[in-house]
Amino acid sequence: MSESTLQAFQEQVSELLLRHRSLLDVLSKYGQSNASVNRSVVKAITECGCIELNASKQCYPEEMTQTSHQLSSHLHGELCENCKEVVTAELGRNLFYMSALCNLLDVKMNDVVQSESKKCSTLGFFNLS
């Protein structure tokens, strides 16, 4: 997303958010939407079967630069059109409440993305370890 797209979306959310103006309401809806994202992925595995999860211990290579090519996502298959539509909708709702939270806390989503991108560039493989 470009800066103007993120900013426009954040402004749109601010105009649309009527019922959940309380920080506590937004936090709980954000958590609920996150759980819905997780549930939609789980349903794609357990009910539809379009994707499979086959998890096992990751074996990390000694040379960390090769890690991304050797580690597994544990995911097999692709989301079918129906599941992709559901997951996309749930991710959108999650993004909506993330934007609402940013609005209430006077945080620009673009600043969050830029800061995280800078951190990823600086820390590389060690960013989230």
C-alpha positions as CSV (number, residue, x, y, z in Angstrom):
1,M,0.0,0.0,0.0
2,S,1.2,3.5,-0.8
3,E,1.3,6.2,1.8
4,S,-1.8,7.9,0.3
5,T,-3.7,4.6,0.2
6,L,-3.0,3.9,3.9
7,Q,-3.8,7.4,4.9
8,A,-7.1,7.4,2.9
9,F,-8.1,4.1,4.4
10,Q,-7.3,5.3,7.9
11,E,-9.4,8.4,7.3
12,Q,-12.2,6.3,5.9
13,V,-12.2,4.1,9.0
14,S,-12.3,7.2,11.2
15,E,-15.5,8.4,9.4
16,L,-17.2,5.0,9.5
17,L,-16.4,4.0,13.0
18,L,-19.5,5.0,15.0
19,R,-20.3,2.3,17.5
20,H,-16.8,1.4,18.7
21,R,-15.3,4.7,19.7
22,S,-14.0,3.5,23.1
23,L,-10.4,2.3,23.2
24,L,-11.6,-0.8,25.1
25,D,-14.2,-1.6,22.4
26,V,-11.7,-1.2,19.6
27,L,-9.1,-3.4,21.4
28,S,-11.7,-6.1,22.0
29,K,-12.9,-5.9,18.4
30,Y,-9.3,-6.0,17.1
31,G,-8.6,-9.1,19.2
32,Q,-11.9,-10.7,18.0
33,S,-11.0,-10.0,14.3
34,N,-7.6,-11.5,14.8
35,A,-9.2,-14.7,16.2
36,S,-11.5,-14.7,13.1
37,V,-8.6,-14.5,10.8
38,N,-7.0,-17.5,12.6
39,R,-10.4,-19.4,12.5
40,S,-10.8,-18.8,8.8
41,V,-7.4,-20.4,8.1
42,V,-8.1,-23.3,10.4
43,K,-11.4,-23.9,8.6
44,A,-9.6,-24.0,5.3
45,I,-7.5,-26.8,6.7
46,T,-10.1,-28.7,8.8
47,E,-13.4,-28.2,6.9
48,C,-12.5,-27.5,3.3
49,G,-9.1,-29.2,3.1
50,C,-7.8,-27.0,0.3
51,I,-4.7,-26.4,2.4
52,E,-2.9,-28.8,4.7
53,L,-0.6,-28.3,7.6
54,N,2.2,-30.7,8.2
55,A,4.4,-29.3,11.0
56,S,7.6,-30.6,12.3
57,K,10.7,-29.2,14.0
58,Q,12.6,-26.7,11.9
59,C,16.3,-27.5,11.3
60,Y,18.1,-24.2,11.1
61,P,21.3,-24.2,8.9
62,E,24.5,-22.9,10.4
63,E,24.7,-20.2,7.7
64,M,21.7,-17.9,8.4
65,T,21.7,-16.4,4.8
66,Q,20.3,-19.7,3.5
67,T,17.5,-19.9,6.1
68,S,14.6,-18.6,4.0
69,H,15.2,-21.3,1.3
70,Q,15.6,-24.2,3.7
71,L,12.9,-23.6,6.2
72,S,9.4,-24.9,5.6
73,S,6.1,-23.0,6.0
74,H,4.5,-26.3,6.9
75,L,1.8,-25.4,4.4
76,H,0.8,-27.5,1.5
77,G,-1.7,-26.6,-1.2
78,E,-3.4,-23.3,-2.0
79,L,-6.6,-21.6,-0.7
80,C,-9.6,-22.4,-2.9
81,E,-11.5,-19.4,-4.2
82,N,-14.1,-19.6,-1.4
83,C,-11.6,-19.9,1.4
84,K,-9.4,-17.1,-0.1
85,E,-12.5,-14.9,-0.1
86,V,-13.3,-15.6,3.5
87,V,-9.6,-15.2,4.7
88,T,-9.4,-11.9,2.7
89,A,-12.6,-10.6,4.3
90,E,-11.3,-11.5,7.8
91,L,-8.0,-9.9,7.1
92,G,-9.8,-6.8,5.9
93,R,-11.8,-6.6,9.1
94,N,-8.7,-7.0,11.1
95,L,-7.0,-4.2,9.2
96,F,-10.1,-2.1,9.8
97,Y,-9.8,-2.4,13.6
98,M,-6.1,-2.0,13.4
99,S,-6.7,1.3,11.7
100,A,-9.3,2.3,14.2
101,L,-6.8,1.6,17.0
102,C,-4.2,3.7,15.2
103,N,-6.8,6.5,14.9
104,L,-7.6,6.5,18.6
105,L,-3.9,6.5,19.6
106,D,-3.1,9.2,17.0
107,V,-0.7,6.8,15.2
108,K,-0.3,6.9,11.4
109,M,-0.4,3.5,9.8
110,N,2.1,4.6,7.2
111,D,4.5,5.5,10.0
112,V,4.1,2.0,11.5
113,V,4.8,0.4,8.1
114,Q,7.8,2.6,7.5
115,S,9.2,2.0,10.9
116,E,8.8,-1.8,10.6
117,S,10.3,-1.8,7.1
118,K,13.3,0.2,8.4
119,K,13.7,-2.3,11.3
120,C,13.6,-5.2,8.9
121,S,16.2,-3.6,6.6
122,T,18.5,-2.8,9.5
123,L,18.1,-6.0,11.5
124,G,17.6,-8.5,8.6
125,F,17.4,-12.1,9.8
126,F,17.6,-11.1,13.5
127,N,14.5,-8.8,13.4
128,L,12.0,-11.2,15.0
129,S,14.3,-13.8,16.6
